[in-house]
Amino acid sequence: MTSNVRTVAVISDIHGVLPALEAVLAEPDVRGADRVVLAGDLAAGPMPVPTLDLLASLGERALWVRGNGDRELVELRRGAGGAVPDPVAPWAAAQLREDQVALLAALPTGVELEVDGVGRVLFCHATARDDEEVVLVDSRPARWAEVLDGLDPGIGTVVCGHTHMPFARLTHGRLVVNPGSVGMPYGRPGAHWALLGPGDTVQLRRTRYDVDAAAATITARSGYPQAAAWAREYVRATATAEEALDAFGPRDGR
């Protein structure tokens, strides 16, 4: 566990959308953050190779967490993948260099930081125990109790991604924060992320960028045969938050 961290930028669910990542990394509060936590599902999308290269350029300031999408890319490349819901994943897996496959395979499923003013924070992708588990802003208290069971009582904040919808809520004495998705937002376009600190502040942020230009860049540079349609659906955030909640609801045990 790293201590004496004043500010942490959290970016999650980039999904290989390089223009969105570039926009977030250009934010002054991201450039100035002591640490940048990459909370999983980094490369499963239309521009996986340059996305991972840009993240690697952050050096030791970045802390990486493996998401289910990252795990699936490794499994696909190593011939062990099962059914993958997003058809871009097999294509993305085939594009990765061997060093990038090895990098994703070695990532931890969670990291912990001591953030000044915030306290001990656990960063994971979906939940601390499962990289595909779904919890939502309106999940039942009993569901949250189940998901958080077994965590060290000293962890006061849990930061998770996976559902692509930003929220912050108190439950069972802990603050749970979802930064939303950089590359595949639901509800409204833009690249969503979070900033922890300075002090005890936790902020949900959205970086507005030119989604039309981003879609054009993806279409021109990706190489994925369905890049234009993919960008139109996900970069432009055609799914509403309500539709996403309805889709995720059954996986939340409703």
N, C-alpha and C positions, 0 to 999 in steps of 0.2 A: 504494500500500500504506500502510495506517494503522499507526502504531507506538504504543508506550506504552499498550497495552491490557492491563488486568489481568485482567478476567473477560469471557467471552463466553458468552451463552446462545444455543443453536442450536435453532430450532424448524423443523420440516420437515413436509411432507405434511399440511397442515391440512385441505385439501379442503373448505373452506367450512363446517366444523363450528364454528360460533361459540361454543357453550357450552364446548367443549374448549379453544379458544383463550383464552377469558376465564379459565378455571381456571389455565392455564399462566402467563398474564401477571400473575395475582395472586400467584404464588409470590415470596417475598421475594428469592430469588437471581436471579430474572428481573428484578424491579423494580430491583434494585441492580446489575445487570450494566452494564459500560461500553458494551457493544455487544450488540445482538440480531441474529443472522443468521437471515434467513428463507430457508431452503434449498430453496424451490421447491414446486410443486403446492399453491398457496395457496388458490385459489378454486374449483376444479372440484369442486363439491359442492352441498349443498342450501341454503346461506345465503351465496352468494358476495359480494353487495353489502355487507352489514354486516361481513363478515369483512375485506374489503379496507379498508373505512373504519376499522376498529379498528386494523389494521396501520399504516395511514397516520398514525394519531394518535401513533405512536411517534416520529415525526419523524426527525431526523438520527441518532438513536441506532441506528436500524435499517439494516441492509445487506441488500438484496434480491437474490435469485438466481432466475433463471427456471428453472422445471421444465418437463418435457414437457407436463404438464397445463395450465400457463399458456400455453405456445406454442399448444396445441391450441385453447384458448378464443379466442385472437386469430385463429387461422386460421378457425375456425368463424364468427366474427363478420364476417370479411372475405371469406367465401365461398370460402376455399381449403382447407377441412378435408377430409381423407379419412376413412377408417374410424376411429372412436373407440371403444375397448373399453367405456367406461363410459357408459351411456345418459343419465346425469345431465348430461354435459358439454354437449350441444347446448342443453339447457334453461338451464344456468348461463350459457353464453355469451350467450344472448338477454337475460338479466337485467342484464348489466353496463352501466353508464353509459359514454359515449364516453371520458371522462377515465380511467376504469379500464381500458378496452381499450388506450388509449395508454400507460398506466403499465406494463401487463404487456408490451406490445410492446417497450418500451425497456429492459427489464431485462437485465443481463449474465448470461452463462452461468456465471460464477464470480467470486469475489472473494477477495482475499488479505489477511490481517492478520498483524501481528507481535504475538504474545501473550506477555507477560512470563512467563518460566519454561517456556513451551511452545515458543516459536520461531515460525518461519514456518508459517502454516496456510493451506491452500487449501480454500475452501468451494465445492462444486458440488452439482448435484442428483443425477445418477446416477453419471457419471464426468466427469473433466475434459474428455474429448473427445466425449462423446455424452450427450444428456439422457435417453436411454431404455436405455442399456446396463445390463446386470444383472451385479453381482458380489455374492457372498454371503459369509457368515462362513466357510463351508467351501469357497470357491472354490479351485481348484488353484493352487499357486505359479506355474506357467507362465501361468495366466490373469491373475493379479495382475501378473506381470511385463509382460505385453502391455498391460494397462490403464494401468499407471503409466509406461510407456515414454515418454520425451520430457519428463517433468516436470523442472523446475529442481531440481538436486540439493540446493539449499538448503531446499527444502520438506520439512519433517520430518513433517508431519501433514496428512492429507487427510480432510476431513469431507464425507460424501455421504449422501443420503437415498434416495428412490425405491422401495426394496423394503419399507418400512414395518416393518422388523424391526431393533431396536437391536443393535449389536455394537461391540466394539473389538478389534482384532487387529493384531499386528505382522507386516509382510510386506515383504521386500526393504529392510529398514532404515527403513521408515516406519510410523507409526501410522495406521491407517485407522479412522475412527469413523463409525458410522451412528447418529444420534440416535433412530431410529424415527419413528413417525407420531403427530402430535398428534390427528388426526381419524379416521383409518382404521387402527387398530392391528391387527396379526395376533398371535395367541397368547394375549393377555390384554387385558381392557379397561383403560382409562386413557389419559391423554395423555402420550406419551413425548417426551423432549427430552434435551438434553445441556448440560453446563456445563464450559467450559474455564477453568482457573484457579480460585482464585489459585495461584500457583506453577506447578509442573509437573503439576498434577492434571487429569485428564479423567474426568468422572463421567457415567454414564448415569442419567437421572432418570425417574421416572414420577409424574405427578400424578393421584391418585385423585380422582374427582369423581362426582357422582350421574348415572350414565348413563341411569337411568330418566327422571329429570327432563329430561336433555338430549334424549333421544329424543322426549319429549312436546313440548318446545319446538320441535324441528325439525319435527315433524308439524304443530303449530299455526301456525307462523310462516313456514315455508319457501315454500309455494306450489307446490313440486314435486309433481306428482301421485302419485309413488311415494315420497314422503318417509318415510312410516311404515316401509315395507319396507326402504328404504335405511338408515335409522337402526337398524332391528332387526339388519340384517346387519353393518354396519360399525362403528357406535358401540359396539355390544355385543360386537364382536370374535368373531363366531361361527366364523371360520376359525382353525384351529390353526396354530402356527408350522410344524409338520411338513407340513401341507397346503400352506402357502405356499411352503415350500422345494421341495416336489414340483412345484408349478405353475411356479415360477421356474427350476427346474433346467435345462430345455431351452434357455432363453435365456442360460444361463451356459455353453453349449457342451458340456453333458454328454450 
